[in-house]
Amino acid sequence: MPKEISEEFLSVQDEYLQAENMAQGITDVNSLQPCSINERIYLWQGDITTLKIDAITNPANKGMLGCFQPLHNCADNIIHSKSGIRLRQTCHHIMKKQGHEDPTGQAKITPAYNLPCRYILHTVGPIVQDRLTKEHERLLASCYLSCLKLAEESGVESIAFCCISTGVFMFPNERAAEIAVKTVKEYLDCHDGIKKIVFNVYKEIDLEIYQHLL
């Protein structure tokens, strides 16, 4: 588990990570063009950790402490690595106070620390180990809805969603995208607090699926 860290270490770490993140290039959400389907919905292909926006989503595990596999190329690991060790400390304090693993379909919010966004919304998506079920679909929709509700309660006006559960959690990409778009559109129809929602894709297959849906 994370332990206390000196201010000297944090100062060096923060300077290093901010320089590294800037060197990768930052995309401002205000430079993106909305989709024709809804002026508050955007589609963007790229690294979610380089997006300057109010909040990004992190597809977390139930421990909410980042990926436990060193150098694993998953979004959870990359977000924690680029944000810095204070993110894991904050998540640890939240989970210690909670006293149990986070259930699938819920959300937590933390500062983003060294990332260009302001906040990170952590959500645990469903794991599809065999056939896809209605319960998997309900839980995935709950991930998006929980993030949207928590974001609006926290004053977040722009949020980027990654493709939750479609990686190592093995949720079928196309069905996941259909659920994501439907949940977001229905939420926007009833709420006006969030001004911009970005569907962030990284793989070409997800780009094609979202282009078709949007």
C-alpha positions in Angstrom: 0.0 0.0 0.0 1.2 3.6 -0.6 3.1 5.2 2.2 3.9 8.9 3.1 6.1 10.7 0.6 8.4 13.7 1.1 7.5 17.1 -0.3 11.0 17.1 -2.0 10.1 13.9 -3.9 6.6 15.3 -4.9 8.2 18.5 -6.1 10.6 16.7 -8.4 8.0 14.2 -9.5 5.5 16.9 -10.4 8.0 19.0 -12.3 9.0 15.9 -14.3 5.5 14.6 -15.0 4.2 18.0 -16.1 7.1 18.4 -18.5 6.6 14.9 -19.9 2.9 15.4 -20.3 3.3 18.8 -22.0 5.9 17.2 -24.4 3.3 14.7 -25.6 1.1 17.6 -26.7 -2.2 18.7 -25.2 -5.6 18.8 -26.9 -8.0 21.4 -25.6 -11.7 20.2 -25.6 -12.6 23.7 -26.8 -10.8 23.0 -30.1 -13.0 20.0 -30.9 -16.1 20.1 -33.1 -19.4 18.6 -31.9 -21.2 15.8 -33.6 -24.2 16.5 -35.8 -26.4 14.3 -33.7 -26.1 16.6 -30.6 -24.1 19.8 -30.1 -23.0 18.7 -26.7 -21.5 15.4 -27.9 -18.0 15.0 -29.3 -16.0 12.2 -30.8 -12.2 12.3 -30.4 -9.5 9.8 -31.2 -6.3 10.0 -29.0 -4.7 9.5 -25.7 -7.2 10.5 -23.0 -4.4 11.6 -20.7 -3.5 14.4 -23.1 -7.0 16.0 -23.1 -7.5 19.4 -21.4 -11.0 19.0 -20.0 -12.8 19.2 -16.7 -12.8 15.4 -16.2 -11.7 12.1 -17.7 -12.9 8.6 -16.8 -10.6 5.9 -15.6 -11.7 2.3 -16.1 -10.6 1.2 -12.6 -10.5 -2.2 -10.8 -12.4 -2.8 -7.6 -9.4 -1.9 -5.5 -9.4 1.6 -7.0 -5.6 1.8 -6.5 -4.4 1.6 -10.1 -3.2 -1.4 -12.0 -1.2 -3.9 -10.0 0.7 -5.3 -13.0 3.9 -3.2 -13.5 4.1 -1.5 -16.9 0.8 -2.9 -18.0 -0.5 -1.0 -21.1 -4.0 -0.4 -19.7 -5.7 3.0 -19.3 -5.8 2.6 -15.5 -2.0 2.2 -15.3 -1.3 5.0 -17.7 -3.6 7.4 -16.0 -2.0 6.7 -12.6 1.5 6.8 -14.0 1.0 10.2 -15.7 -0.9 11.7 -12.8 1.6 10.7 -10.1 1.8 8.9 -6.8 -0.6 11.3 -5.1 -3.4 9.9 -7.1 -2.8 6.4 -5.6 -2.5 7.9 -2.1 -5.8 9.7 -2.5 -7.6 6.6 -3.8 -6.1 4.6 -0.9 -7.5 7.1 1.6 -10.9 6.9 0.0 -10.9 3.1 -0.1 -9.6 2.8 3.5 -12.4 5.0 4.7 -15.0 3.1 2.7 -13.8 -0.2 4.1 -14.6 -2.4 1.1 -14.0 -2.8 -2.6 -15.9 -0.6 -5.0 -18.9 -2.2 -6.6 -19.2 -2.5 -10.3 -21.2 0.4 -11.9 -20.4 3.1 -9.3 -18.0 6.1 -9.5 -15.5 8.0 -7.4 -14.0 11.4 -8.2 -10.4 12.6 -7.4 -8.2 15.4 -8.4 -6.1 14.7 -11.6 -2.9 16.2 -10.2 -0.3 16.4 -13.0 -2.7 15.6 -15.9 -4.1 18.5 -18.0 -7.7 17.7 -16.9 -9.0 18.8 -13.5 -10.6 15.6 -12.2 -10.7 11.9 -12.7 -13.9 9.9 -12.5 -13.0 6.3 -11.5 -15.5 3.6 -12.4 -15.4 -0.2 -12.3 -16.9 -1.7 -15.4 -18.3 -5.3 -15.7 -16.0 -8.1 -16.7 -17.4 -10.4 -19.4 -15.8 -13.8 -18.9 -18.3 -15.9 -21.0 -21.4 -14.7 -22.8 -22.7 -11.2 -22.6 -25.8 -10.9 -20.2 -28.4 -8.3 -19.5 -26.8 -7.8 -16.1 -23.5 -6.9 -17.8 -25.3 -4.3 -20.0 -27.1 -2.9 -17.0 -23.9 -2.5 -15.0 -22.1 -0.8 -18.0 -24.9 1.7 -18.3 -24.7 2.3 -14.6 -20.9 3.2 -15.0 -21.8 6.0 -17.5 -24.8 7.2 -15.5 -22.9 7.2 -12.2 -20.1 9.2 -13.7 -22.5 11.7 -15.2 -24.4 12.2 -11.9 -21.2 12.6 -9.9 -19.7 14.9 -12.4 -22.7 17.2 -12.4 -22.8 17.1 -8.6 -19.2 18.2 -8.6 -19.6 21.1 -10.9 -18.0 19.4 -13.9 -19.1 20.8 -17.2 -17.1 18.7 -19.6 -16.2 15.0 -19.4 -14.4 12.5 -21.6 -15.5 8.9 -21.6 -13.1 6.1 -22.6 -14.5 2.8 -23.9 -15.2 1.4 -20.5 -14.9 -2.4 -20.1 -13.9 -3.1 -23.8 -10.3 -3.8 -23.1 -9.1 -6.6 -20.8 -12.7 -6.7 -19.3 -13.8 -8.1 -22.7 -17.1 -6.3 -23.2 -18.0 -6.5 -26.9 -17.0 -3.1 -28.5 -20.0 -2.5 -30.6 -22.6 -3.3 -27.9 -20.6 -1.2 -25.3 -20.7 1.8 -27.7 -24.4 1.4 -28.2 -25.0 1.4 -24.5 -22.7 4.4 -23.9 -24.3 6.6 -26.6 -27.8 5.7 -25.5 -27.1 6.4 -21.8 -25.4 9.7 -22.5 -28.1 10.9 -24.9 -30.9 10.1 -22.5 -29.1 11.9 -19.7 -28.5 15.0 -21.7 -32.2 15.1 -22.7 -33.0 15.5 -19.0 -30.0 17.5 -17.6 -28.3 20.7 -18.7 -25.4 20.9 -16.2 -22.8 19.2 -18.4 -22.0 21.1 -21.5 -19.6 18.8 -23.4 -19.3 15.1 -23.4 -16.4 13.5 -25.4 -16.4 9.9 -26.5 -12.7 9.2 -26.5 -11.5 6.3 -28.7 -8.0 5.0 -29.2 -8.4 2.0 -31.6 -9.6 2.3 -35.2 -12.3 -0.3 -34.6 -13.9 1.9 -31.9 -13.6 5.0 -34.1 -15.5 3.3 -36.8 -18.2 2.1 -34.4 -18.7 5.6 -32.9 -18.7 7.3 -36.2 -21.5 5.1 -37.3 -23.5 5.6 -34.1 -23.0 9.4 -34.0 
